[in-house]
Amino acid sequence: MFLTISVFSQDQPLRATPKKDSFYTEFEEEDILKTTNYYITRKEYNKAAFFLSKFYNHFPESFKVNWLYAHVLYMNGDKTQAEDKFKKAVFISPNNKDLQLDYARMLYELGKIDKVESILSKFMDDDSKNVEFLLMQANISFWKGNLKKSQKKIDKIHEVYPKTEITKSLKDQIEVSTAFHIKTIFEYQSDTQPMDYIAEHVALGQYRSRFLNFKLEVSNYNFSPKKEQALIIKLSNQFYFDGLKLATNITGGVYKNFSGETDWIGGINFTQKLTKKASLNLGYSKRSLLGTIASTTFNLTTQNIFGGIDYSNKLVVFHAGYNHQFFEDENTIKSVASWIVSQPIKIKKLNFQFGYGYNFSDAKDILFIYNNEGIGVYNPYFTPKEQQIHSGLLILNYKPFKKLKLGTKVNYGFKSNVKNPYPLQVDANNTEIGGFYNEEFTSLEFNGLIKYSYSDRFRIDASYVYQETFFYKRNNVNLGFNFTF
């Protein structure tokens, strides 16, 4: 991986062995380098690190000693100390090309591609023929979505080595990433309102560049027991600004309820990378609302202003977000949600995560009515009053073989409560909300997923969702087919 051995190896015999070094009162840099390389050639990296630790303070300003120490530390898994020693070596000898490129190798292995790109830009120009670093640049450009630049680097590699196969994997990834793809989904849902629907979804898309990544989605819903129908058409495009670490997604479309009018839907959201571990998401959206029987009988939309932050480290993944919904009837619903789960824990072919979630929702006006029989229902959409859910989370993923992936997620609300309205008989024919009382309920969501990749160009997805909320219980089944051309 590193150039260290070839740079520092010399043909002369060692002047000293480890046993004698501890008795020396005067040290030569050459002796330190030779003895350390002796251990490296024997792959005794622990001994090399121990030896250098004894003598490093005698040569703290030697770029060769710092360089070699960085290599030894990295081979021992001490990546933080290795990077510190590389930084010091570069500070001492900033114009040493071999040192900087060796440092770039380590940063590339660590995934610090911005730093790698910065170093390579100093030493790699349009005439450079170093295939190793050309391939690094090609991969980095691909990861950042700059496929045109990645292809140029691939072409340059083939100018140097026309028959090389080292670019095959990257070329295949570019071909698949830029291919036109179609996803079709057949959906069925049944809940205890009671309301059922059958829906068909089609999504077409293609990635062309960081500024042209479009998707067209069409969804058709057929509801029962009332014979209602709704159609949704959306077109979206994602823009990625590498220098700002900012991704922007813009969506626009129409919502047609065949019992009502046509209305526009859409939105914009921004995802800003704050650090390597944290990102911020902000946005606005206007979307159709199809959660109740009443909502399927006319054109009902909701507008949302939302924001959230995501953070992850070696141990956990964390999310916290806020959503503010507002409607044409001037009602609003505010929601706060957060969760924290462990990073995947792997046991052979099984990965699992566990964690905790919290959700709070509260509507300004409670749209709850009673029919002639005194039965209450939310109309035309669900409006929770001070609803709180504390839940335990469990995520399992199992991959028995390469083409098949099984997954499940359980969200169990071990403590869920809401302010529930109680009736007040106004007269013989009218019942109104008399007030609210605190009611505990069971909150549960179970997700099951099967993904089978028949090939790189065709995949089948099947999913099942069972959900218990305060409002209803529901079952949802999806069957999807993914084609890449």
N, C-alpha and C positions, 0 to 999 in steps of 0.2 A: 504493500500500500504506500509506504513512504520511501523517500530517496535516501534516508538517513544512512543506511549501511553503505551504499555505494559512494556517498559523499565523504564519509568519515573513515572507511576501511583503509588500512595501509598494510603493506606487505611485510614490514619489519616485525620481528618477534616482540612480544610484550616486554616492556621494561620491568613490569612489576606484576605480581599476582595479588589477589585480594588479601592474602595473609600478610604480605609485606607492607601493603599500603598504609596500614594503621600505624606503622612505626616511622613513616616518613615525616621529616620536619619540613622538607621542601618538596613541592609538587610541580610537575610539568603538565600543562594542559594536554599535551599529546598522550601522556600516560593515562590520563583519565578517560580520554576518548577511546584509546585502544582497548583498555580493560572493559569498558562498558560495551563496546562492540563485540568483544569476546563473548560476553554473556548473551548479547542479542543474537549472534549467529547460532548459539546453542539454544535459543528460545527460552532462556532463563531470565524472563523479564522481571520477576520479583527480586532476584539477586542484583540485576542491573539497577533497579530503582533504589535498592538499599545502598549499593555502592555509591551511586551518585549523590544520595542524600548526605553521605558522610563528607564528601569533598566539594559539594556545590558551593558552599560559602567561601571557598578559596577562589572561585572563578565566577562570581555572580554577574559580571559584566561581559562574559564571553558569549557571543551569539551562538557559537558552535555548541558549547555546553548546554545553554538554554534550549537550543534546537533538539539536541539529542535527548535531553531530559523530557522535553515535551513528547517525543516519540515513545519513550519508555513508559511515561505516565499513561499515555493513551492506550498502549498495549496492555497495561494493567487495569484498564477500565476507569481510571481517574480522569474523566474528560474535562472537568472544571479546571483542575490544576494543569492539565496538558495545555488547555487554551491559554491560561495565564502565562505559561512559559513560552508559548509561541508568540504571544503578544510582546513579551519582553525581548525576545530574540529579534523580532521585526523592528521594535523600537531602536535597538542597538544597531542593526544593519538594515535600514529601510530599503536599500537599493539592491539587496541580494535576491535575484530572481528565483533561484532554486528554493531558497527559504520560503518566500512568499507563496510559491506554487505548492510546496509541501504543506504549508499552512492551509491553503485552499482545499487540498485533498481531505484533510481532517474535518474542516468545516462542512464540506460536501457530505461526508459520512454522517455528520451530526444533523444534517438537514438545515443548516443556516445558510440558505441559498442566496440571500441578499448580500451577505458578506463575501461569499464566494464570487458572486457576480462583480462586486466592487474590485476585488483583487484581480480577477481575470481581465477586466477591462483595461488594466494598466499594462498587461503583458501580452494580450492577444489582440492582434489587429486583423484586417481582412486578408493579409498574406500569411497568417500563422497556419502551420501545418501540423501542430501537435494534436494528434487524433484524440488522445485521452481528454484533453481539456476542451476540444471542440465538442466531444460527446457530452461533457458536463454542461456546456453552454446550451446545447440542443435540448437536453432534458430540462434544464432550468426554464428555458423559454416555453417549453411545452407545459410545464407545471403552472406557469404564470398566464397561460392562455394565448401566448403570442406564437401561433402556429406557423405563420409565415417566416418568422425569424428562425424558428426551430428547423424548418425545412431547409433554409439556406445553410445552416450548419451541417445538416445531414449531407447536402449536396457537396459541401466542401470536403467532408470526410471521404466521400466516394471519388473525389478528384485525386486524393492522395492514395487511397486503396480502393480501386474500382470494384473489386470482388469481395470486399469485406462483408461479414454478416452481423457486425456488432450493432448496426443501426436497425436491424430487422424488427426487434421488439418495439422500438420507439415508432418506427414507420407504421406498424400495425396499429399502435395506440392512436396515432394521429388519424389514420384512416377510419377507425371505429368512431372516434370522437367527432369527426366532421361529417359522418354519414347521416343521411336523412332517416328519421325514426318515427314510427307510428305506434301508439299505445291504445288499445281498445279495452274497455272495462264494461262488464255486465254486472249490475248491482241490484240486490233485492234487500228491502228493509221492511220489518214489521215491528210495531210497538203496541203498547197497551192503551193508547188513547180511545179507540183503536184506529191506527192509520197504517196502511201499507203503500209501498211504491216500488215500481220497477224503473230502473234508469239505465241508459246507455251513454257511455262517455267515449269520446275519441280525442286523442291529443296528437298533433303533428308538430315536429320540431327539427331544428338543425342548428348546430354550432358552427359558425364560420370564423368568428374572431372575438376578441374581447368586447367588441362593440356591436356585434351582430350575433345574438344567441336567442332566436325567436321560438315561440311556441303558440300554436293555435289550438284552442280547446272548445269542443262542442259537447253539451250535455242535454239530454232529453229525459224528462221525468213524467211518469204516468201514475197518478194517485188514485187510491180507493180508500174508503167506500164512496167518496164523492169522485165523480169521473172528471178530475181536473188534469190539466197538462201544462208543463212549463218548459221553456227552452232557454238555455244560457249559451252565449257565444263570447269567448274572450280571446284576445290577442295580446301577448306579452313579449317583452324583450329585456334582456339583462345586459348591462354595461359594467365593465370592470376597469377601474382606473388604478393601474399597478402602483404608480408613484404615490398616490394618496391612500393605498390599501382600502379602497372604497368600492363596494359593489352596489349598483342601483338597479332595481327592477321596476319597470313601468308596465301597467296593465290597463287595457280598455276594452269595453265590450257592451253587449246589450242583454237585457233580461226581459223575456216575453212570457207573461202569464196569460194563457189563452182565455181566461175569464176576466182579465183586466187589461191594463195598458202596457205599453213597452216603455222601459226605463233604461238609463245607462248605468253601467257598473264599471269599476276600475279602481285604480289606486297607484301609489308609489311608495316604495320602501327603500331605506338605505341601511347597509350593513357596513359599519366602520370597524376595521381592525385596530384596536387600541394598542395591544401588545401581542406578543406571540401567544399568550394564554387567554387574552380577553378581547371581546368584541361587543359593539353596541349596535342595536337595531332600532330604527325609528321609522314610522310610516303612517300613511292614511289609506283607508280603503272604503269603498262603497260596494256592498254585495247584497245578493238576494237572501231572504230569510224564509226557510221552508221547514219549520220545526213543529208546527201545530196544524190541525185540520183547518182552522180558520185561515192560516197564512197561505194555504194553497188556493184559496178562492179569489184572491185579488193580488195586485202587485204590491208586495211588501219588501222594502229594502232597509238596510241599516248602515249607518256610517260609523267608522271606527278610527280613532286616533290611538296609536299604540307605541309602546317602547319597551325595550328589554335589554338586559345585559347577560352575556354568557361568559363563563370563566371555567377553565379546566387546568389541572396540573396532573402530576403522576398518580395521585390518589383519587381525586373526585372530579365530577363534572357538575357545575352549578348554573342555574338559570333563575332569573327574577324578572318579572314583567308586569306592566300595567296596561289595561285596555279601557278606553272610554267609548261606549256606544251611545249614539243619539239617533232619534227617530223623527219622522215628520210630525208626529203628534206631540213633539217637544218633550217626550220622556227620555230619560237617560239611564244607563246601567253602567256602573263602574266595577271593574274586576281587578283583583291583584292575585297573581299566581307565582309560586316559586317552587323549585324542587332541587334536590341534591342527590346524586347517585354516585356510587363508587365507579372507578374505572373497571373495565371488564376483567374478571378473574377467570383465568383459563385452566380448565382441567381436561386434558387431552383434547377432544373435539368439541367440548362444551365450554361456552363463555356465559358467565352470569354477572349481573349487577344488582345491587340493592340500594334502597335509599328512602327518602322521606319527601312528601309533597304537601303543599298548603295552598288553599284557594279560598278567596273571599269575594262574594258578589253581592251587590245591593242596587236595587232599582229605586228611582225617585218616586214613581207612581206604580202601584200594584194593580195590574190589569187582570183582576180575578172576578168572574161573574158567576151567578147562580141561575140555573134554568128553572123552568116551571116546577120541576120535581125536587128542587132544592139541591141539586148536584152542582158542585162548583168546578169551574174549568178556567184555565188561563186563556185569555182571548185578546188580541190575536197572536201574542207571543209570550213566552215564559218570562216572568218578572220576579226574581228572587228578592226576598227581603232579609238582609243580614245573614246570608247563607255562608257557613264556614265548613270547610272539609279538611281534616287532617288525615293523610293517607300514607300507607306503606307501599313502596314500589319494589317490584321484582321483575327483572328482564333476563330472559334466557335465550341463547342462540346456540344452535347445534348444527354442525356441518358434517354429516356422516361421510360424504365424499364430495369431490370438487364441484359437481354440477347441482347438488341439492343443498338447500339451506332451510332449516326450520327455526322458527322464532316464536316467542310468546312474551307478552307483557301483562302483568297484573297490577292494578291500581286499586287497593282496598282502603276505603275510608273507615278507619277504625273509630273516628269520632267525627260525626257529621250532624249538623243541626241547622235549622232555618226558622224564621218567624212565619208561622202558618196562619192564614186568616180563618176566623170562625164566623158563622152566619148570624145575622140579626134579622128576625122576621119583622119587616116594616108594616106589611098588611097581608091580607090573605093571598095576594098574588105576587108580592115582591119580597125578595130577600137580598140583603146587602151585607157588606163586610162589617161586622160588629167590632172587630179588633184583631189582635194577633196574640198567639201564644207560642212558646218555644217548643219545637218538636224535633226529636232526634230521628234519624233515618239511616238506612244502610246505603252506602255509596260503593259501587263496585264496577270496575271495567276490566274485562278480559279480552285480550287480543291474541289471535293466533295467525301465523303467517307461514306460507310455504312458497319457496322460490325454486324453480327448476330451470336451469340454463341448458337448453337442448344444444345450443351452440353459441358462439359469440354474437350471432345475428338474431337469435330467437330465444325468448325466455317466457315462461308461464308463471304468473303470480296468482295465488289464491289466499284470501284472508277471511277471517270471521271475527266479529266483534259482538260481545254480549255486554250490555250496559244497564246498570240500575241507578237511576237518579231519583230525586225527590218527585220529579214530574212524571216520569214513566220508566218502563223497562223496554228495552229494544234489542232486536237481533238484526245484524247486518252481515251480508255475504257479498264478497267481491270476487270476480274471476277476470283476470287480465291477461292479455296477450301482447308482448312487446316485440316489434319487428325493427331491425336495423338493415338498411339497404346500402 
